[in-house]
Amino acid sequence: MNWHNALTQILKIKYPLVQAPMLGVSTPEMVAAVSNEGGLGSLPVGLQSPEKTRELIIKTKTLTDKPFAVNLFAHDIPTIEPTQTQAIQEQLMRISEKYGVAYTPVDLTQIRHFSYQEQLDVLIEEKIPVVSFTFGVLDQPSIERLHAHGMILIGTATSVREAVYLENIGIDIITAQGIEAGGHRGTFLFDEPLPQIGLISLLPQVVDAVKRPVLAAGGITDPRAFKAAMILGAQGVQVGTAFIGSDESLAITPYKEQLRKSQDTDTVLTRAFSGRWARGIRNSFHDEIQQLSLEYPAYPILNTLTAPIRIASQKQGNTQLTTLWAGQSAAMATQKSSAEILRSLIIGVEQITT
Ligand SMILES: Cc1cc2nc3c(=O)[nH]c(=O)nc-3n(C[C@H](O)[C@H](O)[C@H](O)COP(=O)(O)O)c2cc1C
């Protein structure tokens, strides 16, 4: 089967399959395995310091000489609202006591939230060929700077309007993220209700609205969905949840087990963990926060506040107070190596004859 198209040409890859960046799940080993197999691995570095960003890039480079993408979070850094943060800290304390998971309140004055602008020098110095971003848009000087260094830019859109916006500011490839997708919504135009468009509706509309190559993201865990996305006009797919169960994933074993046992109805959209809408398997933390009428501190402040309880929960192997980000096709995810997951998707598409 001839996989060559505009996307594989621009990204210099063999197969039009991008491993989705998944902060907290993707590792340099996962990224390198996918790139070595002919896909495009994506290294998530959102919220990381420039030093940590460089460390992760260098580690990935020791494992592959193939191209891989680095993924940034392009949100604004919000100001801290003390009354909001105090109310949520009190609730986190209550929940931690109820479930027997340690929680040390976060002193936000001691926390530094890094912006993507602070990471750009590292990306340029390390000659990263592809930069993807979500949660917002890169500012114009950053776009021009990265383009001047020959970098290909991939942005995330959850509506046709967002896709056209990305094209108009010069983004090279657009990821259309359907509502099925696991993890955070990439939504960045907030003057209308959260777009909740399924990929089968969103994808052809985005493809018709923009001239740039489009990547399809959301619910692609098996070859039929991959093939369907290509028929709907995608030039490639971005696959996240399918890699959570992989050998190279940071997901704790009970998280992988939850995926395996999950059903189509088990995921929910929630802002409870981070302040931004995200899809994951419903658990006690979601339910506890959901029933309170709290105003959520903006991302990434709530994310920082909930970090200690999530980390403590993971250390105990407890899936009830941590994020279980996953898409609506979670039940179809398998536990294999990242290379095998990629190969089975590719071979599966090649075997579809109709
Ligand atoms: C655990 C997890 C973490 C994610 N983290 C990121 C991230 O750091 N950056 C990003 O651009 N997208 C992130 N996403 C969203 C993915 O890029 C992609 O849109 C999504 O995984 C596609 O849907 P699927 O999970 O059904 O394959 C994450 C998704 C998951 C499941």
The ligand as a MOL file (V3000), in Angstrom:
LIG
                    3D

  0  0  0     0  0            999 V3000
M  V30 BEGIN CTAB
M  V30 COUNTS 31 33 0 0 0
M  V30 BEGIN ATOM
M  V30 1 C -3.5430 10.7280 28.6230 0
M  V30 2 C -3.6560 11.8150 27.5910 0
M  V30 3 C -2.8400 12.9290 27.7100 0
M  V30 4 C -2.8900 13.9300 26.7130 0
M  V30 5 N -2.0150 14.9850 26.7880 0
M  V30 6 C -1.9110 15.8240 25.7250 0
M  V30 7 C -0.8340 16.7560 25.6670 0
M  V30 8 O 0.0380 16.8130 26.5390 0
M  V30 9 N -0.7850 17.5720 24.5730 0
M  V30 10 C -1.7060 17.4930 23.5470 0
M  V30 11 O -1.5920 18.2340 22.5720 0
M  V30 12 N -2.7140 16.6090 23.5950 0
M  V30 13 C -2.8240 15.7680 24.6480 0
M  V30 14 N -3.8100 14.8110 24.6420 0
M  V30 15 C -4.8080 14.7630 23.5370 0
M  V30 16 C -4.2350 14.0350 22.3240 0
M  V30 17 O -3.3280 14.8780 21.6330 0
M  V30 18 C -5.2910 13.5960 21.2880 0
M  V30 19 O -6.1070 14.6790 20.9130 0
M  V30 20 C -6.1840 12.4700 21.7920 0
M  V30 21 O -5.4610 11.5280 22.5220 0
M  V30 22 C -6.8500 11.7820 20.5980 0
M  V30 23 O -7.9090 10.9800 21.0070 0
M  V30 24 P -7.7390 9.4480 21.4930 0
M  V30 25 O -7.1760 9.5460 22.8770 0
M  V30 26 O -9.1250 8.9350 21.4790 0
M  V30 27 O -6.8030 8.7720 20.5400 0
M  V30 28 C -3.8040 13.8260 25.6250 0
M  V30 29 C -4.6230 12.6910 25.5400 0
M  V30 30 C -4.5530 11.6870 26.5050 0
M  V30 31 C -5.4210 10.4610 26.3500 0
M  V30 END ATOM
M  V30 BEGIN BOND
M  V30 1 1 1 2
M  V30 2 1 2 3
M  V30 3 2 2 30
M  V30 4 2 3 4
M  V30 5 1 4 5
M  V30 6 1 4 28
M  V30 7 2 5 6
M  V30 8 1 6 7
M  V30 9 1 6 13
M  V30 10 2 7 8
M  V30 11 1 7 9
M  V30 12 1 9 10
M  V30 13 2 10 11
M  V30 14 1 10 12
M  V30 15 2 12 13
M  V30 16 1 13 14
M  V30 17 1 14 15
M  V30 18 1 14 28
M  V30 19 1 15 16
M  V30 20 1 16 17
M  V30 21 1 16 18
M  V30 22 1 18 19
M  V30 23 1 18 20
M  V30 24 1 20 21
M  V30 25 1 20 22
M  V30 26 1 22 23
M  V30 27 1 23 24
M  V30 28 2 24 25
M  V30 29 1 24 26
M  V30 30 1 24 27
M  V30 31 2 28 29
M  V30 32 1 29 30
M  V30 33 1 30 31
M  V30 END BOND
M  V30 END CTAB
M  END
